[in-house]
């Protein structure tokens, strides 16, 4: 399951970069022209961050459980 989450995070990051390169209108960076793009960028960053934080939380939890078992 962790490999799947890592794969999703990598795919999300690649799609985010493609979004920045191909969709964003760099000639006029005003909110009126790029509002949808800015919302998409923000949501992409939040999804990537939430996936990474979930991964690191689970990794920490597994490590702590392993330490508790080894102390017994």
Secondary structure, DSSP 8 states (H G I E B T S, - for coil): -HHHHHHHHHHHHHHHHHHHHHTS-TT---HHHHHHHHHHHHHHHHHHHHHHHHHHHHHHHHHHHHHHHHH-
